Amino acid sequence: MRLPPLPDHAMTPAQRAAADELIAGPRKAVKGPFIALLRSPELLAHVQKLGAFLRFGTSLPVRVGEFATLLVARHWRQQFEWKVHVALALQAGTAQATIDALRDGRRPDTMDADETLVHDFCTELLAQHGVSEATWARSVERFGEAGAVELTGLVGYFAMVSMVLNVAHIPAEPGGDIAPLPVLPP
């Protein structure tokens, strides 16, 4: 790890306050990207609040948010996020076969209508840096303007989190039976 966890005795008062706020919230711990972000406690505070909204307060169905997160994790080859969110996506109802296809870099043929829309939206956004009028219209029709904007924000948030994790070399947590992301050919 480039940026390992900070021991309590090495934290500044601002870092301790940011860590305490994170621990008191829905995440209950300083782990994953927050290990690295703790180096900038003000940034951590803002990022964790945005993430808390996008994970726990958005108008999107949980299944949609978790599926979109998997797409971003696959795109960024982010093992920590993949491992965390595969379990959450399964709990939310995403089929194992759908997750397996994503892991292998294939377009799943087992997606429901929402997953198909989210797959199209996220893959367009990540590959093209935007979405077509048709994809936008379908997203607004299904999730409303607020939901389509929140989906865009969710993709951006998890892209940022993935970059932080990749730069900090934060590994996936050990344990569990979730297969890691294989390296795909370019």
N, C-alpha and C positions, 0 to 999 in steps of 0.2 A: 504494500500500500504506500502510495506517495504521501497520503495524508491520513495517518492512523488516528484512532480515537484519542481525544485529549483526556489525560487524567484530570480528575477534579482539582488537584492541587496546582495544575498548570493553567487553569482557566482564569481569564480576567473576570471582573465582576459582570461585564456586559455579556461575555460568553456564558457565564453561569446562569444569568437571567434568561438568556435565549434558550439554553438547554432546559431550564426548569419549566419554561412556557411550553416547550415541545413535549416534555414528559407529562405535563398536566393535561395535554390535549388528547385527541383521539389516537395519536401514534404511540403514546406511552413510553417512548424511548428515543435516544439519539442514535440513529443507525442509518445505513444507506447513505444517500446524498447529504444528509444532515451532519454526518461526521465531517465531511469536507467543508460544508457551508458554515460550520461553527467558527471557522477562521474569520468569517465576516458576520458577526452576530446580527447586525442590522439587516443584511441581505437574507440571512436565515429566517429572521422574523417575518419578513415580507413574503419570502418564497413559501414558507410553511403555511401561512394564512391563505395564499392563493391555492396551494395544493389542497388544503383542507376544504376549501369551497368546491374545487373541481372534483374532489373525490367524494365528499360527504354532503354537499349542499346544492349541487347543480340540478337543473330541471331534467336532465337526461336520466333514463333508466340506468340502474347500476350495471346491468348486463352490457349496455352500450358503452359506458365509460370504461369498463374493464376490457372489453374487446378492443376498443380504440387504443388503450394502453398497451395491449399485447402487440398491436400493429406497430406502434412506435418503438417498443422494446426490440422487436424483430429488426426493424429498419436500422436502429443504432447498435444492434448486436449487444444489447445491454442485459447481461446475465442476472444481475441483482433484481432489476425491475421485472424481468421475465419470470423468475422464480416466485417472486412475491405475487405477481398478478395472475399467473396461471391458476394458482389455488383459488384466488378470488373470482376469476372468470368461471371456473368450474362450479363454485358455490352459487354464482349468479345464473347458471344454467347454460353456459356455452358448452357445446359437445366436445368431448375429448378428441374426436376425429377432426374437428375444426381446428383445435389447438395444435394437433399433430401436423396438420398441413401447413399452418403458419410457421411452426418451428422449422419445418423442412423447406420453407421458402416457396410453397405452392399456394395458389389460390384455392381455398377450401371449396369443395362442392357440397358441403353439408351445412352451409350457412342459411339462416332464416332471412326474412326480408330486411329486418333491422341490421343484422350483421352484414348483409350484402351491401346495403347503403353505406354503412360505416366503413366497410372495407374500401368501397369505391372512393368515398370522401377522403379517407386517410391516405390511401396510396396515391391518389392524385395530388393531395396537398404536399406530401413528403417528396414525391418525385418531380412535380411540376411547379411547386412553390405557390400553388393556388388551386382552385377548383373550377370546373367548367360551369357555365350557366345551368346546364341540365342537372348536374350533380347538386349545385346550390339549391335549385328549385325543389328537387326531391327532398333535400335535407330540411328546407323550410317547411315544406308540406307535411313532413312527418314529425319534426321536432319543434317547429316554430322558429321564428328568427332568433329568439333568445337561445334556444337549444342549439341551433346551427352555429351561433357565435361561441357558445360554451364548448361545443365540440372542437372548434378551431382553437380555442384557448387551451383545451385539454391536450391537444396534439402538441402545441407549442410548449406547454408546461413540461410534459414528459420528454420532449426533445431536449429541453434545457437540463432537466434532471439527469437524463441519460448522458449528456455531454459532461456534466459535473462528475458523475460516477466513472465514466471512461477516462477522463483526465486524471482523476484522483486514484485510479486503479483500485476501486473498492470492489471486492469480490462478492459473489452471491453468498448468502449465509449458508453454512454447512447444514446437512441433514435434509430430510424429506426425500421424496421419490420423483421429483420433477426433473425430467430430462433437460439438460442444458441446451442452449442454442448451438447448433453446429455452425462452423464457418462455411459460408456458401461461396461458390465461385463468383467472381465479378461479373 
